[in-house]
């Protein structure tokens, strides 16, 4: 996600400092005008706005904290904009540490995937104070089409968790429903034709059924591992605020089963293979 966002900032005329553990990504962006750095610490010392897009909370904390971390090496007044998907409490903790260094730390998780990052059409959910949101809005408007200020630090992560909870549960239900339909004698084509104009349709249905499931094309997209992580974040948040999430827990187990089958890096729609293997049917286009 970070590379296409950096490309869009470069195209918009920003001076962009970049670092990635994959040196090839840095070199590619240098070829497009970015200034390569040897560490996140170096980026922190030079940039006015530090944008991070990282896999999980443990890595976010590792990158941000300690004497060699991003927070300790930012100039006073720097804004750190974390676009990772982590628990709200992680962001609140990082924001507290940053405040001690006169650094603003905000969360700005996204929806829209790599294609949205490339096109600059991401939905961005921002948790920050109003003044900081105003300051970073020009950057946000380069990266996304739908930018929402949803509350203080941690609020962006909270609404992203709610959104991805719905996505994961909808995908798990869609997989069950489609396999049931085939077992009952329906064709995938007929189910697609009817459901797309009926009350059972959802984003998971619209984005995943025809393009991924019926096409038998499970590479790319949003990985099983990532959706599993997001459902886990929802369960953790539920524990933090004492909200039972039984449907989320059941959906998480479906994704766990997909991971056990080695589908970790396939698109999240590959969870349908769990039910296909159990029932001996395939939900694929006959065309």
Residue pairs with C-beta under 8 A, 6 or more apart in sequence:
1 53
1 83
1 110
1 114
1 117
2 20
2 25
2 51
2 52
2 53
3 20
3 25
3 28
3 29
4 114
4 117
4 118
5 51
5 53
5 83
5 117
5 143
6 16
6 18
6 29
6 34
7 29
7 32
7 118
8 117
8 120
8 142
8 143
9 16
9 139
9 142
9 143
10 16
10 29
10 32
10 33
10 34
12 142
14 139
14 142
15 35
16 29
16 33
16 34
16 35
17 34
17 35
17 36
17 37
17 42
17 43
17 46
17 47
18 25
18 26
18 29
18 30
18 34
18 35
18 36
18 37
18 43
19 26
19 36
19 37
19 38
19 39
19 40
19 42
19 43
20 26
26 34
26 36
26 37
27 36
29 36
30 36
35 46
37 43
37 46
39 68
40 52
40 63
40 69
40 70
41 68
41 69
41 70
41 73
43 50
43 70
44 50
44 70
44 71
44 73
44 74
44 78
45 73
45 74
45 75
47 78
48 75
48 77
48 78
48 79
49 78
49 79
49 80
49 81
49 136
49 139
50 70
50 74
50 78
50 79
50 80
50 81
51 81
51 83
51 139
52 60
52 63
52 64
52 70
52 80
52 81
52 82
52 83
52 84
53 83
53 84
54 60
54 63
54 82
54 84
55 84
56 84
56 86
56 229
57 84
57 86
57 87
57 90
59 84
60 82
60 84
60 86
60 90
60 94
61 90
61 93
61 94
62 69
63 69
63 70
64 70
64 71
64 80
64 82
64 94
64 97
64 98
64 105
65 71
65 72
65 94
65 97
66 72
70 80
71 80
71 94
71 97
71 98
71 101
71 103
71 105
72 101
74 80
74 98
74 101
74 103
76 101
76 102
76 103
77 102
77 103
77 104
78 103
78 104
79 103
79 104
79 105
79 106
79 132
79 135
79 136
80 94
80 98
80 103
80 104
80 105
80 106
81 106
81 107
81 108
81 136
81 139
82 91
82 94
82 105
82 106
82 107
82 108
83 107
83 108
83 109
83 110
83 124
84 109
85 109
85 157
85 160
85 161
85 164
85 229
85 230
85 233
86 107
86 157
86 233
87 157
87 161
87 233
87 236
87 237
87 240
88 107
88 127
88 154
88 155
88 157
88 158
88 161
88 237
88 240
89 154
89 240
90 157
91 105
91 106
91 107
91 127
91 153
91 154
91 156
91 157
92 153
92 154
94 105
95 104
95 105
95 106
95 153
95 154
97 105
98 104
98 105
99 105
104 128
104 129
104 132
105 153
106 126
106 127
106 128
106 132
106 133
106 136
106 153
106 156
107 125
107 126
107 127
107 128
107 153
107 154
107 155
107 156
107 157
108 124
108 125
108 126
108 127
108 128
108 140
108 156
109 124
109 125
109 156
109 157
109 160
110 116
110 117
110 122
110 123
110 124
110 125
110 143
110 144
110 160
111 122
111 123
111 125
111 160
111 163
112 121
112 122
112 123
112 144
113 221
113 222
116 122
116 123
116 144
117 143
120 142
120 143
120 144
120 145
121 144
121 145
121 146
122 143
122 144
122 145
122 146
123 144
123 145
123 146
123 147
123 148
124 140
124 143
124 144
124 146
124 147
124 148
124 156
125 148
125 150
125 155
125 156
125 159
125 160
125 163
126 133
126 136
126 140
126 147
126 148
126 149
126 150
126 156
127 150
127 151
127 152
127 153
127 154
127 155
127 156
127 157
127 158
128 136
128 149
128 152
128 153
128 156
129 152
129 153
130 149
133 149
137 147
140 147
141 147
148 159
150 156
150 158
150 159
151 158
157 233
158 237
160 230
161 230
161 233
161 234
161 237
162 234
164 227
164 230
164 231
164 233
164 234
165 230
165 231
165 234
165 245
165 248
167 203
167 204
167 227
167 230
167 268
168 227
168 230
168 231
168 234
168 248
168 251
168 252
168 255
168 268
169 247
169 248
169 251
170 202
170 203
170 204
170 205
171 204
171 208
171 227
171 251
171 268
171 269
171 271
172 250
172 251
172 254
172 255
172 271
173 251
174 202
174 204
174 205
174 208
174 209
174 272
175 254
175 269
175 271
175 272
175 274
175 275
176 275
177 200
178 188
178 191
178 209
178 213
178 272
178 283
179 272
179 275
179 276
179 279
179 281
179 283
181 188
181 191
181 283
182 188
182 281
182 282
182 283
183 279
183 281
187 286
188 209
188 213
188 214
188 283
188 284
188 285
188 286
189 214
189 285
189 286
189 287
191 209
192 209
192 210
192 214
195 201
195 205
195 209
196 205
196 206
204 269
208 221
208 267
208 268
208 269
209 269
210 285
211 217
212 218
212 221
212 267
212 269
212 270
213 269
213 272
213 283
213 284
214 283
214 284
214 285
215 284
215 285
216 284
216 285
218 263
218 266
218 267
218 269
218 270
219 266
219 267
220 267
221 266
221 267
221 268
221 269
222 267
222 268
223 264
223 265
223 266
223 267
223 268
224 255
224 258
224 259
224 263
224 264
224 265
224 266
224 267
224 268
224 270
224 271
225 259
225 264
225 265
226 268
227 255
227 268
228 252
228 255
228 256
228 258
228 259
231 248
231 251
231 252
231 255
232 252
234 245
234 248
235 245
235 248
235 249
235 252
237 243
238 244
238 245
238 248
254 271
254 274
255 268
255 271
257 271
257 274
258 264
258 266
258 270
258 271
258 273
258 274
261 273
261 274
261 277
263 270
263 271
263 273
272 283
276 282
276 283
